[in-house]
Each structure stands twice: as structure tokens, then as C-alpha cells.
Amino acid sequence: MRIGDCGLPNADLENAIETQWKVTRMARAKKKASSQQVREGVLEIRNPKSEIRNPSPLVAVVMGSKSDWEVMRHADQTLTDFGVAHECRVMSAHRSPALATEFASDAASRGNEIIIAAAGGAAHLAGVIAAHTVLPVLGVPMKSEALNGLDSLLSTVQMPAGIPVGTLAIGKAGAVNAALLAIAILANSRPQLRKKLQTFRQEQEKRVRETALE
């Protein structure tokens, strides 16, 4: 298109084109910066609780029942505090086996690098997930009414050789540590995240050193 074909004076049209070009360049730069953040998995945003999913989540947090959310929200919060893109979903190894299998099989193609799986009782979710992906799977046993979580722990940790599940503690401590372990794994290739983790450890130690007994 030649200058003047739109019925505008040459100077006005040139200004309009220049303004549009600047807007386009700014939009491209913003998109590029956003894409870089997503690739690194370090996003300074809080997950919307309506979805609990960020673009290109690096960590997937799955649980066998909605009741597990009271514990697993601590994993969500820890990942959020570190700005790690993640998603949280409910699925059951027994009540929705096809969903669990499909989710695990497609995890890598969705951009997941680590999966945290929590379940109670006959806690087979982490094992089923691990059987269908080569991504690292971290298991969090949930406390149960019958055996106080011991059944969940043994169901999660006693995996046959060849299909590993990194099993954490029962309950809240396990949820927090699963998130921290996932962060440590991701931090191996993400200096910004490693720095955050180092700061977290330093602040944790500082609080202990400053503890005073009344």
C-alpha cells in the first residue's frame, strides 16, 4: 500500500503507521517476556483459585479426593510463594483410572516436569501416575481414619523396583516438602529459582537462631 492510498494526508498517515508499529513492537516484546517467564516456570502471579492452573504448569499436583485439598493446599501455597507455575486437580486411581492414566501419559507433552500425587488409604495414585510417565513423581500419603496414615504411607512408598515414587511424610509436612523438593529439582536449571530457595533457607535458619525462650 502506498502512502496516501487511505485518503489521509501523507504526514498523518505516516504518523498513524508509526504509532501502530510502536504498539505492535510493544505487544511483541511483552509477549516474548511472558513466554520467557513461562519457559523458566517462574511467574510472579498467584494462581486463580477458580482454576488453580497457570499457563504451561511445570508442576502438577494431583489428589485422590477433594477432601485431600485441606492438606494439599499447602503444596499449592508453597509453589505459589516461589512463583512456580503449577496446576492442581482431583483424580482417583480407583474411581477414575482412565483419567489418571490419560493425565499421566500426557503430562510431559503439556509441559509438566514434576508430578506431586497425594492419596490416602489404599493410596495407589502416585504409583499409577508413575507407571504411565517417566517424569519424577513425588508421593504424599494422606492421614486416614483407620490406620492414621500408615496404610497410605506403605501403599505409596512400597513400590516395586523399576517404578520409583519419591515418598514424603504423611500430611501437611509431606505436602510442603513435596513442593520444596519439586522446587529444588526445578532450581537445578533455573538460577532465579535457586536464589529464591537459598533465600528461603537463610530466612528459615535466621528465625531459628533468633528464637527466644520466655
SULNORDA-V526612 format. One record per residue. N is the residue number from 1. RES is the residue in one letter. PSI is psi in whole degrees, -180 to 180 (NA if undefined). NEAR is the number of other C-alpha atoms within 10 Angstrom. D_LAST is the distance of its C-alpha to the last C-alpha in whole Angstrom. Layout:
BEGIN
n=N res=RES psi=PSI near=NEAR d_last=D_LAST
n=N res=RES psi=PSI near=NEAR d_last=D_LAST
END
This chain:
BEGIN
n=1 res=M psi=132 near=5 d_last=80
n=2 res=R psi=155 near=6 d_last=82
n=3 res=I psi=130 near=14 d_last=80
n=4 res=G psi=-12 near=13 d_last=82
n=5 res=D psi=-19 near=10 d_last=83
n=6 res=C psi=5 near=10 d_last=80
n=7 res=G psi=10 near=8 d_last=82
n=8 res=L psi=150 near=12 d_last=80
n=9 res=P psi=149 near=11 d_last=80
n=10 res=N psi=-46 near=14 d_last=80
n=11 res=A psi=-44 near=11 d_last=77
n=12 res=D psi=-40 near=12 d_last=75
n=13 res=L psi=-39 near=16 d_last=75
n=14 res=E psi=-41 near=14 d_last=74
n=15 res=N psi=-40 near=11 d_last=71
n=16 res=A psi=-42 near=13 d_last=70
n=17 res=I psi=-43 near=13 d_last=71
n=18 res=E psi=-41 near=12 d_last=68
n=19 res=T psi=-44 near=12 d_last=66
n=20 res=Q psi=-37 near=12 d_last=66
n=21 res=W psi=-39 near=12 d_last=66
n=22 res=K psi=-43 near=12 d_last=62
n=23 res=V psi=-42 near=12 d_last=61
n=24 res=T psi=-44 near=12 d_last=62
n=25 res=R psi=-40 near=12 d_last=60
n=26 res=M psi=-41 near=12 d_last=57
n=27 res=A psi=-41 near=12 d_last=57
n=28 res=R psi=-41 near=12 d_last=58
n=29 res=A psi=-41 near=12 d_last=55
n=30 res=K psi=-42 near=12 d_last=52
n=31 res=K psi=-41 near=12 d_last=53
n=32 res=K psi=-43 near=12 d_last=53
n=33 res=A psi=-41 near=12 d_last=50
n=34 res=S psi=-42 near=12 d_last=49
n=35 res=S psi=-39 near=14 d_last=51
n=36 res=Q psi=-41 near=13 d_last=49
n=37 res=Q psi=-41 near=15 d_last=45
n=38 res=V psi=-41 near=19 d_last=47
n=39 res=R psi=-39 near=16 d_last=48
n=40 res=E psi=-15 near=19 d_last=45
n=41 res=G psi=20 near=25 d_last=43
n=42 res=V psi=98 near=20 d_last=40
n=43 res=L psi=127 near=21 d_last=40
n=44 res=E psi=57 near=13 d_last=38
n=45 res=I psi=160 near=13 d_last=39
n=46 res=R psi=140 near=17 d_last=37
n=47 res=N psi=134 near=21 d_last=39
n=48 res=P psi=126 near=9 d_last=41
n=49 res=K psi=-15 near=8 d_last=40
n=50 res=S psi=-28 near=6 d_last=43
n=51 res=E psi=-35 near=10 d_last=44
n=52 res=I psi=50 near=15 d_last=41
n=53 res=R psi=133 near=18 d_last=44
n=54 res=N psi=162 near=20 d_last=44
n=55 res=P psi=138 near=15 d_last=47
n=56 res=S psi=61 near=18 d_last=48
n=57 res=P psi=129 near=22 d_last=45
n=58 res=L psi=-30 near=26 d_last=44
n=59 res=V psi=134 near=27 d_last=41
n=60 res=A psi=129 near=24 d_last=42
n=61 res=V psi=113 near=26 d_last=40
n=62 res=V psi=150 near=27 d_last=42
n=63 res=M psi=151 near=29 d_last=41
n=64 res=G psi=-20 near=25 d_last=43
n=65 res=S psi=153 near=15 d_last=42
n=66 res=K psi=-29 near=11 d_last=41
n=67 res=S psi=-21 near=12 d_last=38
n=68 res=D psi=-14 near=19 d_last=37
n=69 res=W psi=-32 near=18 d_last=36
n=70 res=E psi=-31 near=10 d_last=33
n=71 res=V psi=-46 near=21 d_last=31
n=72 res=M psi=-12 near=30 d_last=34
n=73 res=R psi=-21 near=16 d_last=33
n=74 res=H psi=-31 near=20 d_last=30
n=75 res=A psi=-44 near=24 d_last=32
n=76 res=D psi=-46 near=24 d_last=34
n=77 res=Q psi=-40 near=16 d_last=31
n=78 res=T psi=-45 near=19 d_last=30
n=79 res=L psi=-39 near=24 d_last=34
n=80 res=T psi=-43 near=19 d_last=34
n=81 res=D psi=-32 near=14 d_last=31
n=82 res=F psi=-1 near=21 d_last=33
n=83 res=G psi=29 near=19 d_last=36
n=84 res=V psi=125 near=29 d_last=38
n=85 res=A psi=128 near=29 d_last=41
n=86 res=H psi=169 near=25 d_last=41
n=87 res=E psi=152 near=22 d_last=42
n=88 res=C psi=132 near=24 d_last=41
n=89 res=R psi=158 near=17 d_last=44
n=90 res=V psi=131 near=18 d_last=44
n=91 res=M psi=152 near=22 d_last=47
n=92 res=S psi=138 near=22 d_last=47
n=93 res=A psi=-24 near=21 d_last=49
n=94 res=H psi=-43 near=14 d_last=51
n=95 res=R psi=-22 near=11 d_last=51
n=96 res=S psi=62 near=12 d_last=52
n=97 res=P psi=-36 near=15 d_last=53
n=98 res=A psi=-40 near=13 d_last=56
n=99 res=L psi=-45 near=14 d_last=53
n=100 res=A psi=-42 near=22 d_last=51
n=101 res=T psi=-46 near=21 d_last=53
n=102 res=E psi=-43 near=12 d_last=55
n=103 res=F psi=-47 near=19 d_last=51
n=104 res=A psi=-41 near=24 d_last=50
n=105 res=S psi=-33 near=18 d_last=54
n=106 res=D psi=-2 near=13 d_last=54
n=107 res=A psi=-48 near=23 d_last=50
n=108 res=A psi=-40 near=16 d_last=51
n=109 res=S psi=-22 near=10 d_last=54
n=110 res=R psi=-7 near=13 d_last=52
n=111 res=G psi=-3 near=17 d_last=50
n=112 res=N psi=141 near=20 d_last=47
n=113 res=E psi=-21 near=20 d_last=45
n=114 res=I psi=144 near=25 d_last=43
n=115 res=I psi=129 near=29 d_last=43
n=116 res=I psi=123 near=28 d_last=39
n=117 res=A psi=129 near=33 d_last=41
n=118 res=A psi=138 near=35 d_last=39
n=119 res=A psi=162 near=31 d_last=40
n=120 res=G psi=166 near=27 d_last=39
n=121 res=G psi=-125 near=21 d_last=41
n=122 res=A psi=73 near=16 d_last=45
n=123 res=A psi=81 near=28 d_last=43
n=124 res=H psi=-1 near=24 d_last=46
n=125 res=L psi=-50 near=29 d_last=45
n=126 res=A psi=-41 near=33 d_last=44
n=127 res=G psi=-41 near=23 d_last=47
n=128 res=V psi=-43 near=20 d_last=49
n=129 res=I psi=-47 near=30 d_last=48
n=130 res=A psi=-30 near=25 d_last=48
n=131 res=A psi=-17 near=18 d_last=51
n=132 res=H psi=14 near=17 d_last=53
n=133 res=T psi=155 near=18 d_last=51
n=134 res=V psi=4 near=16 d_last=51
n=135 res=L psi=153 near=17 d_last=47
n=136 res=P psi=133 near=18 d_last=44
n=137 res=V psi=126 near=27 d_last=43
n=138 res=L psi=124 near=29 d_last=39
n=139 res=G psi=138 near=36 d_last=39
n=140 res=V psi=108 near=36 d_last=36
n=141 res=P psi=137 near=34 d_last=36
n=142 res=M psi=146 near=30 d_last=35
n=143 res=K psi=136 near=21 d_last=34
n=144 res=S psi=158 near=18 d_last=36
n=145 res=E psi=-40 near=10 d_last=37
n=146 res=A psi=-51 near=9 d_last=39
n=147 res=L psi=19 near=10 d_last=37
n=148 res=N psi=24 near=14 d_last=34
n=149 res=G psi=-10 near=21 d_last=35
n=150 res=L psi=-38 near=17 d_last=36
n=151 res=D psi=-41 near=19 d_last=40
n=152 res=S psi=-42 near=24 d_last=39
n=153 res=L psi=-49 near=26 d_last=37
n=154 res=L psi=-37 near=15 d_last=40
n=155 res=S psi=-31 near=21 d_last=43
n=156 res=T psi=-41 near=30 d_last=41
n=157 res=V psi=-28 near=21 d_last=41
n=158 res=Q psi=66 near=12 d_last=44
n=159 res=M psi=147 near=17 d_last=46
n=160 res=P psi=152 near=9 d_last=50
n=161 res=A psi=133 near=6 d_last=50
n=162 res=G psi=-23 near=7 d_last=51
n=163 res=I psi=85 near=15 d_last=49
n=164 res=P psi=146 near=20 d_last=46
n=165 res=V psi=119 near=24 d_last=43
n=166 res=G psi=109 near=17 d_last=39
n=167 res=T psi=132 near=23 d_last=37
n=168 res=L psi=-172 near=21 d_last=33
n=169 res=A psi=163 near=17 d_last=31
n=170 res=I psi=134 near=22 d_last=31
n=171 res=G psi=-148 near=23 d_last=30
n=172 res=K psi=-45 near=19 d_last=28
n=173 res=A psi=-40 near=15 d_last=27
n=174 res=G psi=-38 near=23 d_last=30
n=175 res=A psi=-46 near=30 d_last=31
n=176 res=V psi=-46 near=22 d_last=29
n=177 res=N psi=-31 near=18 d_last=30
n=178 res=A psi=-42 near=30 d_last=33
n=179 res=A psi=-43 near=27 d_last=33
n=180 res=L psi=-37 near=17 d_last=31
n=181 res=L psi=-40 near=17 d_last=34
n=182 res=A psi=-41 near=22 d_last=37
n=183 res=I psi=-42 near=24 d_last=35
n=184 res=A psi=-39 near=16 d_last=35
n=185 res=I psi=-48 near=15 d_last=39
n=186 res=L psi=-33 near=21 d_last=40
n=187 res=A psi=-16 near=18 d_last=38
n=188 res=N psi=-30 near=10 d_last=41
n=189 res=S psi=13 near=11 d_last=43
n=190 res=R psi=93 near=15 d_last=41
n=191 res=P psi=-37 near=12 d_last=40
n=192 res=Q psi=-41 near=11 d_last=38
n=193 res=L psi=-36 near=21 d_last=37
n=194 res=R psi=-39 near=17 d_last=36
n=195 res=K psi=-41 near=12 d_last=34
n=196 res=K psi=-41 near=16 d_last=32
n=197 res=L psi=-40 near=17 d_last=31
n=198 res=Q psi=-42 near=12 d_last=30
n=199 res=T psi=-42 near=12 d_last=28
n=200 res=F psi=-45 near=13 d_last=26
n=201 res=R psi=-41 near=11 d_last=25
n=202 res=Q psi=-43 near=11 d_last=24
n=203 res=E psi=-36 near=12 d_last=22
n=204 res=Q psi=-45 near=11 d_last=20
n=205 res=E psi=-39 near=11 d_last=20
n=206 res=K psi=-42 near=11 d_last=18
n=207 res=R psi=-38 near=10 d_last=16
n=208 res=V psi=-44 near=9 d_last=15
n=209 res=R psi=-32 near=9 d_last=15
n=210 res=E psi=2 near=8 d_last=12
n=211 res=T psi=129 near=8 d_last=10
n=212 res=A psi=135 near=7 d_last=6
n=213 res=L psi=123 near=4 d_last=4
n=214 res=E psi=NA near=3 d_last=0
END
